[in-house]
Amino acid sequence: MLKLLKCECIKLKRSKFLLIGMLGTLIVPLFVYVKAITNYFSNPNNPDNIISVFSLYDDALMFLMLLFAPLVLTILGAWIISHEYTDGTLKNIFVIPISHTTFLCGKLLFFAILTFMFMLISWLEILVLALLCNCFIPVTQLNIPSFIFFFIKMLFGGILLCATQTPFIYLTIRVKGFVAPLIAIAAISLINVVMSSSPIAGFYPWSASYFLVAGRLSWLGCPKEISFLIILIMSLLGIAASLHRFKREEIK
């Protein structure tokens, strides 16, 4: 398994996909800071108009989980799978004694590592920007417990993002390309934005994942156990369907 993960790192390094994905991850925290600073200078005399660590992380989580992260991760996940077909490398890989299940599980594990890495990069960037911003503009709640609290939230968000991405892994294996998964996630992200204030958002797994992390499911009147169950069932079905489909593939 370690060799599979190492091979995936080498492939991403050569393709520049990892670098592009990491740079793309930096956009959301930067956007959140620009927005907060703009709001601060629009009315600096208002005592309620402050920049807080909680508001920065909360906004970053919203944009990451509802819009940006699903798009980036779907592209990366689809590329990790589809390039094996387009480059014709599968027939060479299966010459060595490795099962289809082990190979695909290695892909899924590597994808999970990428997801956590992107979430932690976002967490770290907000931390660094908060410290820099505090040198010029006061930032409240700037303390270690706040950063630890949102570190845990980012990890939790990474778990839910991985869980909601498994249907796109299956779709990639099914069509052997990343155009269809990209179209699908674009449509789902648009629905995320539309449903962000809907009372049924807790039953829609891609928006429910954000509300679970943010702790706002009670606002929607949806029990968190139901949202967890929906996400879990969808994730397991996506993994099972992916494994079943991949085992049936005829490598030419």
Secondary structure as a PSIPRED ss2 file (coil, helix, strand):
# PSIPRED VFORMAT (PSIPRED V4.0)

   1 M C   1.000  0.000  0.000
   2 L H   0.000  1.000  0.000
   3 K H   0.000  1.000  0.000
   4 L H   0.000  1.000  0.000
   5 L H   0.000  1.000  0.000
   6 K H   0.000  1.000  0.000
   7 C H   0.000  1.000  0.000
   8 E H   0.000  1.000  0.000
   9 C H   0.000  1.000  0.000
  10 I H   0.000  1.000  0.000
  11 K H   0.000  1.000  0.000
  12 L H   0.000  1.000  0.000
  13 K H   0.000  1.000  0.000
  14 R H   0.000  1.000  0.000
  15 S H   0.000  1.000  0.000
  16 K C   1.000  0.000  0.000
  17 F H   0.000  1.000  0.000
  18 L H   0.000  1.000  0.000
  19 L H   0.000  1.000  0.000
  20 I H   0.000  1.000  0.000
  21 G H   0.000  1.000  0.000
  22 M H   0.000  1.000  0.000
  23 L H   0.000  1.000  0.000
  24 G H   0.000  1.000  0.000
  25 T H   0.000  1.000  0.000
  26 L C   1.000  0.000  0.000
  27 I H   0.000  1.000  0.000
  28 V H   0.000  1.000  0.000
  29 P H   0.000  1.000  0.000
  30 L H   0.000  1.000  0.000
  31 F H   0.000  1.000  0.000
  32 V H   0.000  1.000  0.000
  33 Y H   0.000  1.000  0.000
  34 V H   0.000  1.000  0.000
  35 K H   0.000  1.000  0.000
  36 A H   0.000  1.000  0.000
  37 I H   0.000  1.000  0.000
  38 T H   0.000  1.000  0.000
  39 N H   0.000  1.000  0.000
  40 Y H   0.000  1.000  0.000
  41 F H   0.000  1.000  0.000
  42 S H   0.000  1.000  0.000
  43 N C   1.000  0.000  0.000
  44 P C   1.000  0.000  0.000
  45 N C   1.000  0.000  0.000
  46 N C   1.000  0.000  0.000
  47 P C   1.000  0.000  0.000
  48 D C   1.000  0.000  0.000
  49 N C   1.000  0.000  0.000
  50 I C   1.000  0.000  0.000
  51 I E   0.000  0.000  1.000
  52 S E   0.000  0.000  1.000
  53 V H   0.000  1.000  0.000
  54 F H   0.000  1.000  0.000
  55 S H   0.000  1.000  0.000
  56 L H   0.000  1.000  0.000
  57 Y H   0.000  1.000  0.000
  58 D H   0.000  1.000  0.000
  59 D H   0.000  1.000  0.000
  60 A H   0.000  1.000  0.000
  61 L H   0.000  1.000  0.000
  62 M H   0.000  1.000  0.000
  63 F H   0.000  1.000  0.000
  64 L H   0.000  1.000  0.000
  65 M H   0.000  1.000  0.000
  66 L H   0.000  1.000  0.000
  67 L H   0.000  1.000  0.000
  68 F H   0.000  1.000  0.000
  69 A H   0.000  1.000  0.000
  70 P H   0.000  1.000  0.000
  71 L H   0.000  1.000  0.000
  72 V H   0.000  1.000  0.000
  73 L H   0.000  1.000  0.000
  74 T H   0.000  1.000  0.000
  75 I H   0.000  1.000  0.000
  76 L H   0.000  1.000  0.000
  77 G H   0.000  1.000  0.000
  78 A H   0.000  1.000  0.000
  79 W H   0.000  1.000  0.000
  80 I H   0.000  1.000  0.000
  81 I H   0.000  1.000  0.000
  82 S H   0.000  1.000  0.000
  83 H H   0.000  1.000  0.000
  84 E H   0.000  1.000  0.000
  85 Y H   0.000  1.000  0.000
  86 T H   0.000  1.000  0.000
  87 D C   1.000  0.000  0.000
  88 G C   1.000  0.000  0.000
  89 T C   1.000  0.000  0.000
  90 L H   0.000  1.000  0.000
  91 K H   0.000  1.000  0.000
  92 N H   0.000  1.000  0.000
  93 I H   0.000  1.000  0.000
  94 F C   1.000  0.000  0.000
  95 V C   1.000  0.000  0.000
  96 I C   1.000  0.000  0.000
  97 P C   1.000  0.000  0.000
  98 I C   1.000  0.000  0.000
  99 S C   1.000  0.000  0.000
 100 H H   0.000  1.000  0.000
 101 T H   0.000  1.000  0.000
 102 T H   0.000  1.000  0.000
 103 F H   0.000  1.000  0.000
 104 L H   0.000  1.000  0.000
 105 C H   0.000  1.000  0.000
 106 G H   0.000  1.000  0.000
 107 K H   0.000  1.000  0.000
 108 L H   0.000  1.000  0.000
 109 L H   0.000  1.000  0.000
 110 F H   0.000  1.000  0.000
 111 F H   0.000  1.000  0.000
 112 A H   0.000  1.000  0.000
 113 I H   0.000  1.000  0.000
 114 L H   0.000  1.000  0.000
 115 T H   0.000  1.000  0.000
 116 F H   0.000  1.000  0.000
 117 M H   0.000  1.000  0.000
 118 F H   0.000  1.000  0.000
 119 M H   0.000  1.000  0.000
 120 L H   0.000  1.000  0.000
 121 I H   0.000  1.000  0.000
 122 S H   0.000  1.000  0.000
 123 W H   0.000  1.000  0.000
 124 L H   0.000  1.000  0.000
 125 E H   0.000  1.000  0.000
 126 I H   0.000  1.000  0.000
 127 L H   0.000  1.000  0.000
 128 V H   0.000  1.000  0.000
 129 L H   0.000  1.000  0.000
 130 A H   0.000  1.000  0.000
 131 L H   0.000  1.000  0.000
 132 L H   0.000  1.000  0.000
 133 C H   0.000  1.000  0.000
 134 N C   1.000  0.000  0.000
 135 C C   1.000  0.000  0.000
 136 F C   1.000  0.000  0.000
 137 I C   1.000  0.000  0.000
 138 P C   1.000  0.000  0.000
 139 V E   0.000  0.000  1.000
 140 T E   0.000  0.000  1.000
 141 Q C   1.000  0.000  0.000
 142 L C   1.000  0.000  0.000
 143 N C   1.000  0.000  0.000
 144 I H   0.000  1.000  0.000
 145 P H   0.000  1.000  0.000
 146 S H   0.000  1.000  0.000
 147 F H   0.000  1.000  0.000
 148 I H   0.000  1.000  0.000
 149 F H   0.000  1.000  0.000
 150 F H   0.000  1.000  0.000
 151 F H   0.000  1.000  0.000
 152 I H   0.000  1.000  0.000
 153 K H   0.000  1.000  0.000
 154 M H   0.000  1.000  0.000
 155 L H   0.000  1.000  0.000
 156 F H   0.000  1.000  0.000
 157 G H   0.000  1.000  0.000
 158 G H   0.000  1.000  0.000
 159 I H   0.000  1.000  0.000
 160 L H   0.000  1.000  0.000
 161 L H   0.000  1.000  0.000
 162 C H   0.000  1.000  0.000
 163 A H   0.000  1.000  0.000
 164 T H   0.000  1.000  0.000
 165 Q H   0.000  1.000  0.000
 166 T H   0.000  1.000  0.000
 167 P H   0.000  1.000  0.000
 168 F H   0.000  1.000  0.000
 169 I H   0.000  1.000  0.000
 170 Y H   0.000  1.000  0.000
 171 L H   0.000  1.000  0.000
 172 T H   0.000  1.000  0.000
 173 I H   0.000  1.000  0.000
 174 R H   0.000  1.000  0.000
 175 V H   0.000  1.000  0.000
 176 K C   1.000  0.000  0.000
 177 G C   1.000  0.000  0.000
 178 F C   1.000  0.000  0.000
 179 V H   0.000  1.000  0.000
 180 A H   0.000  1.000  0.000
 181 P H   0.000  1.000  0.000
 182 L H   0.000  1.000  0.000
 183 I H   0.000  1.000  0.000
 184 A H   0.000  1.000  0.000
 185 I H   0.000  1.000  0.000
 186 A H   0.000  1.000  0.000
 187 A H   0.000  1.000  0.000
 188 I H   0.000  1.000  0.000
 189 S H   0.000  1.000  0.000
 190 L H   0.000  1.000  0.000
 191 I H   0.000  1.000  0.000
 192 N H   0.000  1.000  0.000
 193 V H   0.000  1.000  0.000
 194 V H   0.000  1.000  0.000
 195 M H   0.000  1.000  0.000
 196 S C   1.000  0.000  0.000
 197 S C   1.000  0.000  0.000
 198 S C   1.000  0.000  0.000
 199 P C   1.000  0.000  0.000
 200 I C   1.000  0.000  0.000
 201 A H   0.000  1.000  0.000
 202 G H   0.000  1.000  0.000
 203 F H   0.000  1.000  0.000
 204 Y C   1.000  0.000  0.000
 205 P H   0.000  1.000  0.000
 206 W H   0.000  1.000  0.000
 207 S H   0.000  1.000  0.000
 208 A H   0.000  1.000  0.000
 209 S H   0.000  1.000  0.000
 210 Y H   0.000  1.000  0.000
 211 F H   0.000  1.000  0.000
 212 L H   0.000  1.000  0.000
 213 V H   0.000  1.000  0.000
 214 A H   0.000  1.000  0.000
 215 G C   1.000  0.000  0.000
 216 R C   1.000  0.000  0.000
 217 L H   0.000  1.000  0.000
 218 S H   0.000  1.000  0.000
 219 W H   0.000  1.000  0.000
 220 L H   0.000  1.000  0.000
 221 G C   1.000  0.000  0.000
 222 C C   1.000  0.000  0.000
 223 P C   1.000  0.000  0.000
 224 K H   0.000  1.000  0.000
 225 E H   0.000  1.000  0.000
 226 I H   0.000  1.000  0.000
 227 S H   0.000  1.000  0.000
 228 F H   0.000  1.000  0.000
 229 L H   0.000  1.000  0.000
 230 I H   0.000  1.000  0.000
 231 I H   0.000  1.000  0.000
 232 L H   0.000  1.000  0.000
 233 I H   0.000  1.000  0.000
 234 M H   0.000  1.000  0.000
 235 S H   0.000  1.000  0.000
 236 L H   0.000  1.000  0.000
 237 L H   0.000  1.000  0.000
 238 G H   0.000  1.000  0.000
 239 I H   0.000  1.000  0.000
 240 A H   0.000  1.000  0.000
 241 A H   0.000  1.000  0.000
 242 S H   0.000  1.000  0.000
 243 L H   0.000  1.000  0.000
 244 H H   0.000  1.000  0.000
 245 R H   0.000  1.000  0.000
 246 F H   0.000  1.000  0.000
 247 K H   0.000  1.000  0.000
 248 R C   1.000  0.000  0.000
 249 E C   1.000  0.000  0.000
 250 E C   1.000  0.000  0.000
 251 I C   1.000  0.000  0.000
 252 K C   1.000  0.000  0.000
